[in-house]
Amino acid sequence: MNIKTIGVLTSGGDAPGMNPAIRAVVRAASFYNIQVMGIYEGFDGMLKNQIEPLGPRQVKNILQRGGTLLKSSRSAEFRTKEGRAKAYKNLQQNNIDALIIIGGDGSFTGGWLLSQEFDIPVIGIPGTIDNDLYGTDFTLGYDTATNTVVECIDKIRDTAESHNRLFFVEVMGRDTGFIALRSALASGAVDVVLPEESAPLEDLLNELEKSERNQKTNRIVVVAEGNKIGTTHYIAEKVKEHFPHIESKITILGHLQRGGHPTCTDRVLASQLGVAAVEALRENHTAAMVGIQKNEVCITPIKEAIGHQSELNTELIRISKILST
C-alpha cells in the first residue's frame, strides 16, 4: 500500500516519552515524504474531527517535555461500532491512510477493532508507565516513572532515618508490579508488596521482624496499589498491631509518577519506536505493535500484545530479598 498520510494520536494515561515518540513519527514520516496529521484528544478527538497537520517544525522542543502535545482522553462512544464508523469517516475526510497509536492495551484494542472493521493499517507504540505490554522489554514512560519513584523514596528515607520511622510508599501498579519491584530494589526497600504475588501479610511481618533484629534504623516498604493483601492503609494498620512501638507513615505517590521530563532512556526508546512505526507501515505491517526486545526492534501482533501478560523478572525479587537484610 502506498501510504501518503499517517494519523498519529496518544490515548489513555499519559506517559513520559509520548512527546519524543510524536516527534520521531513526524520527522521519520517527513524523511520518507509522508504527511502526518495530528489527532488531538485521542479517539475522542477522532470522533470530533480534531485533526490538524503536523510538520517537523511543529514538534520542535518537545523531546524533553513530559505529557503529550496531542493531549489524551478515553472515549466511551468509540467503544461502539457506530462510534468507530463515525471516527473512520473523519479519517477519510482528512485523507488519512494509516494510523499510529501511542498508548496501552485499551488504546491498542480500539486500534485493532478499527483496523479489522475498516481495513485501515494500524501500528501501536507502547506508551504506559506500567510496562505491562507483551512483546517489548520496556514501554515508554516506565524508566522515567521508576526514576521518579526512586528519587522520592531517597528523600523519604532521609526523614525515616532521622526519626527511626517505617514508611509505606504506594506506587502505581493496578495489575502489575513492575514499577514497585524495580524501584524497591533500586532504593533498598526492606520489602515490596506486588499484585503478582499471593504472599500473606505474615511474610511482610517476618521481613520487618528481621529488619528489626538487624537493627535497621529506617525501613521502607514499597506497595503496589493492586496488591492482593489490601490497601496501603489496611497493611499499615495491621503492621501497627504487631509493632505498636514503631511509628509508621504512608506516602501515596499517585500521579506524580506520570509527570516529569522523560529520561534519556525513554527519549531514545521513543525515537527508536517512532521511526520503527513509520517504517513498519511502509513495509505493509498492520494491527501490530513495535517494541524492543534484547535491544532489537521487533514487531508483535496487537492481539498478542494485549492478549498475553508481561511477566515480572522473578530474579529481581530474589535479589531484592537477599539485599534487604
N, C-alpha and C positions, 0 to 999 in steps of 0.2 A: 504493500500500500504506500502511495506517495503522500506522506503527511506534510501538509503545508502550515497548519496552525494547531498548536497544542494549548489546551486549557490547563492551568495549574491552580490548585486550591489546597488550603490547610483545613483540617477538620478535627473535631473532638477537642480534648485538652491540649493546650499549648505546650510546647517543649522547646527548650533552648536548642538551637540548631535548625529550627524551621526556616528562619530568615536566611542563613547561609545556603540552605537547600534551594529556596526560591531563587536566590541569586545564581546558583550553579545551573539550575534548569534554564533560566532566561539566557544566560551567557553561552551555555552549551548549544541551545537552540539557535541563537544568533550565529554562532560559529558554523552551524550547518544550514544557515539560511532558512530557518523555520520561525514563523511568527509565534509569539506567546501571548495569550490572553489571561490576565489575572482574574480569578473568580473570588470575589470578596465575600466574607462571612460563610464560607464553606458551602454545603449543599443548600442551605437556606438562601444564600446569595445566588446560587444557580437557579433556584426557583423564582427569585425576584429579579433575575436578569442583571445582577450587579457585576457586570463583566466589562473589563477595560483592557486595552493593550498594555503590555509591559515590555519595555526595552532595556538594554544594558545600562543606560544612564539612570533609569528609574529604580534600579536595585543597587545603586552605589551606596556605600557607607552603611550597609545593613549586615555585613559579615559578622560584626562584633555585637549586634543587638539581640537581646532575648525577645521572647514573644514571637509574633508573626505580623509582618507587614499586611498580609491579606486578611487578617482577623480570622476568627474561628467561631463556630457555633454548632449546635446539634439541631436537627430538623425532624420533627415528627411527621410532617407532610411527606418528606422524601421517603419515608419508610413504606408508603403506599405506592402501588403500581401507577396510580393516576398521578401522583406527585412526581414520580420519576419520568413519566411521559411528558409532563409539563417542563421539567428540567431539561430533558433531551431536546425538546423543541427550541428552547433558548440557546442550547449549544449549536443547533443547526443555524439559527438566525445569526450567530456570530461566526459561522463557518469553521467551527472547531472540529477537527478531525480525530483528535485523541485527547486523553486526559492523563495528568499526573496528579495523584492524590498523596498528600503528605499527612499521615495520621496513624491511628492504631487500628485494632481489629474491627471496631464498629464502622470506621470510615472505609476500611477495605471491603467490608461486607456490602456497604452501599455501592461502592465502585464495581464490585463483582456483579451485583444484580444489574446495574446499568449496562455493563458490557455484555451480559448474557441476553438481556431483553432487547437491546438496540444495536448490538453488534458494533460497538464503538471500542477501539483499543484503550485499555486502561492499565497503567503501571503505578504501583504503590511504592512510596518511600516510607520506611518505618520511622515514625516520629512519635515517640512516647517515652516518658521518663521511666516507665515500669520495666522496660527491657523484656517484655513478655511475648514477643512475636517469634514464632518458629521460623527458621530459615536465615537468621542473622545472629552473629555473636553479640552485636551491640546495636541498639536503636538510638536515634537522635535524642539527645537530652539526658540520657542515662548517666553519662560521665559527669556532666555539669551538675545534675541533681545530687549525685553521691558526693561530689566535692563540696557542694553547699552544705550537705548534712554533716560531713566530717568537720568543716570549718565551724559549724555551730556547736558540735559536740566538744571540740577543742576548747571553745570558750566556756561552755558549761562545766567542763572538767576543772577549770580554774576555781569556780565557785564551789564545786563539790569537794575539792581538796582543801579549800580554805575553811570549810565548815564540817568536814567529815560526813558529807551527805550522800545519800543514794538518789540518783536521778533516773527516772524513766523517760526516755526520749522516743516519742511516737513519730514514725515516718510513714510516708505513703506506701501502699502495697496492699490493695484490697484482695487480690488473688495470688500475688506472687511476692516473694521476699528478696528480690534481687537488690533493691536499694538497702534494705535492712542488713542483709548479710555482708555486703561489701563494705558499707560504712561502719558496721560493728567491728569488722576485722581491722580496718584502716585506723579506727580511733581507739583501739584497745579496750573495747567494751567487755565487761565481765560476762555478759550473756546476751543472746539475741533470741527473740520470740518470733517465729516465722509461720506464715499460713500453710506452708508445705508440710510442716511437722505436726504430729498429734501428741507431742510430748506433754505430759501432765504438768500442772503447776508445781508439783513436788520436785521436778527436775530443776526448775528455776530456784526453788528454795535451797536445794542442795548446792547449787553453784554459789549462791550468796553465803551459805554457811562456810563453804570452802574459802571464799574470799575473806571472810571474817577471821578464820583461823590463820590465814596467811597475812593478817594484819594490813589489809589494803585500806588506805585512808580515804579513797574515793572510789565510787562504784557507779558505772554507767550500764544501764540495761536498755538495749535498743529493741523497740516493739513495733512490728509491722501492724498497721491498722486492721488488717484482715486475719489476724491470728485466730486460732481455734480456742484459746483459753477464755478470752473475753476482752472487754475494753481495757484500755490502759489504766483507767481509774479503778476498775474492778481488780486488776492484777496488783496495783499499788495497795489497795485496801487489804487484800489477802496477805500480801507480804508484810504489811504493818502488823497484822495479827500475830505473825510468827516472830517478828523482830520489832517489838514495840519500842525498843531503845534506840532504833535507827531513825533519824529524821530523813524523810524522803520527799522528793519534789517531782512534779510531772511537767514536761515540756512537750507540747504538740507543735511540730514544725509546719504542718499543713502546706498551704500553697506557696510558702516561702521556697519550697523545693522546686517549683516550676520556673521561678524567675532567675534573673541574672544573666550576665554575658556568657555566651557559650564558651566552653573551654577549647583549647587548641585541638584536643581530640575530637570534640563534636564538630568543630569547624572543618576539619579535614574530612571526617566521615561524611558530613553533609555535602561537601564538594565532590567527593567520590561518587556518592549515590545520586546526586543531581545530574551529573554527566552520564552516569550509567543508565538512568531512567530515560533520558533523551535517546541515547544510543540503543536501548532496548526497543523503543518504539520504531526506530529506523530499521531495526532488524526483524520487525514484524512480530515481536512478542506482545502478548496481551493477557489481561487477567492474571498478572504476575507481580511479584514484589522483588525489588532489587535489595540486596543485603551484602554483608561482609561475613565471610567465614574463613578462618585461618588466613586472614589478611588478603583474601582474594574476593573480588566482586562475584556474586553469584545471583542466580535468578530462581525464585521459588514460586510455583503457582499460588495465587492468593488463597485458594481453597485449602491448601496445605498450611499456609502461614497462619490462618485463623482457625484451622481445624485441629491443630496439634498444640500441646502445651510446651513452651520452652522450659527446660529443666534447670534447676539450680546446680551449681558446681558443688557437689557434696564434699569434695576435698577441702573447700574453703571452710565448711562447717567443722571438719575435723581439725584443721589448723587453728581455727578460732578458739576451740575448746582447749587445745594444747597451750596456746599463748595467753589464755586468760588467767592462769594460775598466779 
